[in-house]
Amino acid sequence: MAKAQIIVTSCSRRSLEIEQLKGFLQGNDYSLASDDWNVDPDADLILLSTCGFTQAAEDFGFETLRRVSATKKPDARIIFGGCIPKINPTRVALEFGGPTFSPQSYADLDEILGTKRRFEEFQRPNTFSGNGAFSLLIDTRKAIEILKTFDGSLSGLGYISRRLDNGVRRRLIRSKFANLNDPHTFYIQIQEGCSMRCSYCAIKTAVGPLRSRPMDTILGQFSAGLDQGYQHIQLMGDNAGGYGLDIGTNLGRLLEQILDVDREFVLELTDINPVYLHLIFEPVIKLCEQRKISRLYIPIQSASRRLLKLMGRDCDLGQVKQMLTEIKKVASSGFKMGTSIIAGFPSESIDELNETIQFCNDVGFDWVWCHSFSARPETPAAVLPGQIPTDQILRRAQEVKSRLGSKALVTTADDSEGSRTCQG
């Protein structure tokens, strides 16, 4: 039996797809390596799932490719996947040149591998097969690898300290706050692709347009999860807040149907663009009153309306702030709310950065992903006037961390130094 391994540098949005990929490989008579980081010396096939959200994430993906190529057994085959092949195909062709797949083209693996059973025959699961102890072991191994890069200099020590600190913070956010990849939670992917046109984002190139699942299918999975004994259920997607807009409905209507389910459960909502918050506000308030919602992730990116217009995310921030404050007030003490922001977006002023920091303080987010702006290929933001030097962007990100860190768990990404995206 041939052995396959999936090496992961991609974000949590790809997690259920990777679980489906595991089923596909096992269903085609591959045994699977359990480690998703350290190269298995016995692996005959290695699939790499990458992230292209920032330049740093892309660089990290290629750094991982080089590591895999250098440490695999000589005849092991590599397939390069994730978001990078669609976002930067030119670089992939230059530095890899082999077979690739993306979030829209997992079915290409049927032909690449010559499998008897097709990828579409395997359902996307709702749970994760891993366990926390093994995940902690992998994180420990990653930390050891980071420590090995120490060159003895003071700047090197600072770099390693930031990498390790961000690693700890990422793990805490993923497990304690955002509840990602938890074996005790039932995850339902309600949509794929994106309905937005954010000027800085290249991910839509990889994930494609909005594709919502039928509401009856989602409600059926919701009931199935409860029947299996799960009480924590998370609705997730590439742009979950835009759910239903392509099929004549919206996320608020789905939540109204869920409110009618007369059973014990706790709901978690992730990736709700503030543009869509008004669609779900009333059912979320009702869920809060019933103590049936525990987490909400709503990436604001900036509190400057001028910048939001440049980002393609314009919305009434006063209304957004009022709604988020009301949700926090009505929710139970265990409720957690998170966000993400971008430091150093083109033409961002210090006053606008302060405005964003103040917004986060006023709302009282429990966790904050702070991304350093990264000009991605073919995005409108990459050619906007007022591009900010990298060193200034990193200083702004550290300013966010220092000023919000006493009230929220904040992590940053050192884009200029090759660190992975903070969601990874």
WOMO-V86386 format. One record per helix or strand of 3 or more residues. SS is the DSSP state (H for helix, E for strand). FROM is the first residue (numbers start at 1). TO is the last residue. Records with the same first field share a line. If there is no record, write none. Layout:
SS=FROM-TO / FROM-TO
This chain:
E=3-8 / 45-50 / 77-82 / 185-192 / 232-237 / 266-269 / 293-297 / 336-343 / 367-372 / 409-412
H=12-27 / 55-71 / 84-87 / 89-95 / 108-113 / 119-121 / 132-147 / 154-177 / 203-207 / 215-227 / 240-242 / 251-259 / 274-289 / 305-311 / 317-330 / 350-363 / 380-383 / 390-404 / 415-417
